């Protein structure tokens, strides 16, 4: 199969998902056009995808579901039988229905989902889980997965992904970023918030109903002026310790 164009599409609020995406791209040995759904959310709307194109789509799992904003982002994408390689990144708990839901979203936009992966990255809220991942072992394994996918890139078959329909209920988490006195109202967090939850006029104001707790604002703030309750994080960490402490494995679906 002659690949017309390869795309590296990712939603990476705190950097872990991007690390996974870049590793996989290296494993494919393809030159890929980068589409960062947070830094440049308008770019995906302008895509004119062809049947011979291939898209690597990498997103995090939030409570076993795709980030709600992803559905909206792909609603305006028109694929023409374009092949998609799906990857869900999780913080060492489980992906639950995320991969299946991503398949449904992409197929509704005209993609053919030819492969899928689960990949572990350091938890974006409770960093004691999946610490340092993806590590060197993950990198070797994910690059191997990518090579296997490229060997089967001509397939039109969709593998059976894990998950259930209807998807599990997810009402968000109680972690909402709060602002401290270091804030200079530079507006970077508001500009890059994927849901528009932070006021452009006054970045100290956050609409908690719109906030998906992705923590991108915390990650990009140059003054460390945004964070979340350490007490709530401590309580949640104790609750999740049993299911998140053992090293979870990456998985390939072909």
C-alpha positions, -999 to 999 in steps of 0.1 A, spaced: 0 0 0 12 35 -9 5 59 19 -4 93 7 0 111 40 5 101 76 -10 121 105 0 122 142 -32 134 159 -31 137 197 -49 153 227 -23 157 254 -31 181 282 -1 173 304 24 158 279 21 120 286 -1 113 256 22 132 233 51 111 245 32 79 236 22 93 202 58 103 193 71 69 203 45 52 181 53 74 152 90 66 155 80 29 154 61 33 122 92 49 105 69 74 88 71 112 84 39 124 100 22 157 100 14 167 136 -20 178 147 -20 189 183 -57 191 193 -50 215 222 -23 238 207 -41 241 173 -77 228 176 -87 245 143 -63 225 122 -82 193 123 -113 210 108 -93 219 77 -81 184 70 -90 169 36 -84 132 42 -80 107 14 -85 69 14 -48 63 12 -40 85 42 -33 70 77 -41 88 110 -27 78 143 -52 91 169 -39 92 205 -61 103 234 -62 99 272 -88 79 291 -108 99 316 -128 76 339 -129 50 313 -143 73 286 -129 96 259 -126 133 269 -160 148 260 -144 175 238 -130 148 214 -164 140 202 -170 176 192 -136 179 176 -142 150 152 -178 158 144 -166 181 116 -140 158 103 -148 140 70 -127 109 63 -130 89 31 -124 54 43 -91 68 59 -73 43 80 -71 51 117 -47 36 143 -63 42 177 -44 45 209 -58 52 244 -34 63 271 -43 56 307 -28 64 341 -22 28 353 -58 19 361 -78 8 331 -93 21 298 -127 5 303 -148 17 273 -125 44 259 -111 25 229 -146 13 219 -160 48 222 -132 62 202 -139 37 175 -175 47 173 -166 84 171 -141 79 143 -163 55 123 -191 81 124 -166 105 107 -158 80 79 -126 63 93 -118 26 91 -102 16 124 -75 -9 116 -56 -13 149 -57 -2 185 -34 1 215 -36 7 252 -6 25 266 3 36 301 15 70 310 21 87 344 -13 97 359 -20 133 352 -36 139 387 -20 114 410 16 112 398 24 83 422 7 60 397 25 51 365 54 73 376 79 78 348 59 60 322 62 56 293 96 43 303 123 25 282 105 -8 284 73 9 272 91 26 244 106 -7 231 72 -24 233 52 4 217 77 7 188 73 -30 183 35 -27 182 39 1 156 61 -21 134 35 -49 136 7 -25 126 28 -13 96 32 -49 85 -6 -51 83 -13 -16 71 -32 -28 40 -59 -44 60 -95 -31 59 -106 -51 90 -114 -36 123 -103 -57 153 -125 -63 183 -118 -37 209 -126 -41 246 -155 -22 262 -192 -21 264 -222 -3 249 -238 16 265 -206 31 278 -199 34 315 -212 64 333 -186 91 341 -195 123 359 -161 138 361 -138 141 391 -137 166 420 -103 180 409 -108 215 396 -78 238 392 -77 267 416 -57 299 412 -32 313 437 -16 347 442 12 340 417 -13 345 388 -4 375 365 -34 371 342 -11 364 313 -40 345 297 -20 315 284 -43 290 303 -74 306 289 -61 307 254 -52 270 254 -81 256 275 -96 229 253 -132 235 266 -130 273 270 -136 270 307 -112 298 316 -123 334 311 -102 352 285 -112 385 302 -102 373 337 -82 341 337 -86 338 375 -122 327 368 -130 291 358 -163 277 348 -163 244 367 -192 230 346 -171 233 314 -138 221 330 -130 185 323 -100 185 348 -75 178 321 -49 199 340 -35 215 309 -38 249 326 -17 236 355 9 221 331 14 253 310 12 280 336 46 297 336 42 310 372 28 277 388 -2 297 397 -28 270 390 -31 238 410 -57 215 427 -65 205 462 -37 183 476 -61 171 503 -86 158 477 -57 143 458 -44 125 489 -79 110 497 -84 99 461 -49 84 459 -56 63 490 -88 51 474 -72 42 441 -39 27 455 -51 -9 454 -61 -8 417 -34 15 404 -2 4 421 6 -27 402 24 -22 368 -3 -24 341 7 -36 306 4 -20 272 -18 -39 247 -21 -43 210 -53 -50 190 -49 -62 154 
